[in-house]
Amino acid sequence: MRAVIITGGSIQNYPAIKQYIQPNDYIICADSGYDHAVKMEITPNLLVGDMDSIHADLPTENIRIFPAKKDDTDTEIAISAALKQGCDDILILGGIGSRMDHTLANILFLKQLHDQKISAKIVNENNEIRLMGSQENITLQGHPGDLLSLIPITDCIGVTNKGFEYPLIQEDLPLGTTRGVSNVFLSDTGSISLQNGLLLVMQCRDLSY
């Protein structure tokens, strides 16, 4: 089962974001993510957090209020709730905004989930971010001109990509290097494979087309 966690991060193009949500998703709003859900006319299965940033009227059921603490973010609470529901796939919507600390924390959550063998991805209006590990192969959907950035979290061995302006063939990317946004989709799909390591894959795209 997939959990969709709607966070309070920057979301303005609601139709573009709503297209990621599927009918059978278990939807969790993290605090002010509920404001986004209301604007998308989505009823969450669960609302969690300290409720200190919500502007919409709170629902009367399926709500869990947690004391405000500096050591747990609302997104972290939502992820824990998703795992307790048995979800093995987590999509975080709006997890990249003006708060750099929140953005980095959400990327670290990707690392924790990857270590637990939970599929996870962060999506906002212009980015899709995921991790890939050893012996993984992924196919990315996009459009010609979309930008791609590959950032090694550990030393990465044998990186190959296809369908991009600058292909890599069994190339090693040591920690501290990057194949930044100089790489560009040539068509609607691209593929990446990795022999060994942990690689952050950032796809920058315009979801309005």
N, C-alpha and C positions, 0 to 999 in steps of 0.2 A: 504494500500500500504506500502511496506517495502522500507526503505531507507538504502543503504549501503554507509557508510562513510569510504573512504580510507584515512587514516592519514599518516603522515610521520614517524610513529613509525617503529620499526625494522621488516622488511619483507625480507626474503631471499629465502624461499621455495615457489616460486610463484605458482607452480601447486597446492600445498596443500591449499594455501589461495584462489586461484581462484575458487576452487570447492564450496566455500560457496556462490558464486554469482549466482543468478538465472536470467533467461531471462527477467522477468518483474520487476526487482529491479530498483529503482530510484537511480542512482549512483552519489554521490557527492564526489569530491576530495577536501581535505583540504590541501591547499598549496602543500608541497612537496609530499603529497600522490599522486599527479599527476604523479610524476616520477615512482611510483609503478604501476599505471594504464597503463602507456606507456609500461612498461616491461611485463605486463600481456596482452597487446594488447586489452585493454578495453577503450572504448570511454565514458567518463563520461557525464551524463546529465548536470552537473554543476561543475564548478571549483570556489572555494571561498578561500579567504585569502589575505594576504598582498604580496604574491608571492615573498617573499624574500629568499626562500630556494629551488626553483625549478631549476633543471638543464636542463630538456627537453625544447624544443621549445614550447611556449605557444600556445594553440589553438586560433582560430580567433573568436570563438563565444562561448556562454554559459559560460562566465567567469565574475565573480564579484570581483573586486579588492577593498579591504578595507584598510584604513590607518592603519599602524602598531600601535597597542596600547598594553599596558602591561596588561590591565584589561580584554581583550577578547582574547581567544586563537582561532586559526583557526578552531579547532574541535568544539568549542562552536558556532562559526559562522555557521559551516556546520549543526550542530544540529538545530539551529534556522531556517535555510533554509529548512531542512527536515520537520519541524513542519508546516511551512508556506505552504508546498506542501500537507499537510493533511496526512502525513505518521503516522501510528499508531504502527509501528514496526521499530526499528533502530538497525542496526548491524554496529559496529565500528570495522574496520579491522586495525590491526597494532597499536592499542592504548596502547600497553605495550612495552616500549623500555628501553633504557639506562637512559632516563630522568625520575627520580623518581617523579618530580613535575608534569610532564605531565601524568604519570600513575595514580597518586592520583587524579588529576583533572578529568580524564576520569571516574574513579570510582565514584567520586562525581556526575558526569553527570548521571550515572546510577541511583543514588538516586533521583535526580531531575526528571528524566523521569519516574521513578517508582511512584513518588508522583502524577504525571500527568496521571497515568495509561497507560503509553506508554511502550510497550514491548521493551526491549533493552538488548544487549549483546555485550561484547568486546571479540574479537578473535585475537590472534596472532599465531605464529607457534607452540607454546607449551602450550597455555592456553586458556580456555574459562571461562569468568567471567560474572556472572549475579547476580541479586538480586531476592529473593523471599520473599513474605510478608504473612500476616495472611491468613489462610485458603487456601493456595496455595499448589498445588501438581505439581511436575515436573518430567519428565522422561529424563534421560541423556543417550546419546549414547556414547559409548567408546569401549575400548578393555580391556581384562583381564590385570591387572597390572597398568592401568591408576590410577593416584593418585587424591584424592579428599580432599579439605580443606573446612571446614565450619566455618565461622567467624561471630558471631552475631554483628550486627550493633546496635541493641537494645537488651534488655533482650528477649530471645526467649523461648517460651513455647511449649512443645509438639513436639519435632523434632523426626521424624521417617525416617529411610532410609532402603532400601532393596537392595540386590544385591551387598553388600560390605563385605569386610573381617570382619569389626567391625560394626555390625548393631546397630542402635539406635532405641529404642522403647519408644516413648512418653517421651523423655529426655529433660530436661530444660538446656539451654545454656545461662547463664547470660552474660551480656556485660563484656568484658575483658577476656573471656575464648575463647578457640578455639579447634576444632577437626581437627588438622592440617593434613599434608599430610601422616599421618600414616594410613589413610583409603584407601583401594584399591578396584578397580572394580574386581568382580569375573567373570563377563561375559561381553557381549556386551552392556548391559543396566543396569541401576540402577535407583531407584526412591527415591524421597525425599518429605516429606510432613511437613508442619509447621502449628501449630494451631494459634499461635499469635507471632508477632514480625517482625523483618526484618533481613534477613540472607543473607550474602554474600557467594555465592557458587563458588568456584574456582576449576575447573577441569584442572589438568595438564596432558597433553597428548603429544604423539609423532604423529604428523599429517603425517609423511612420510610413514606409513604402508598402 
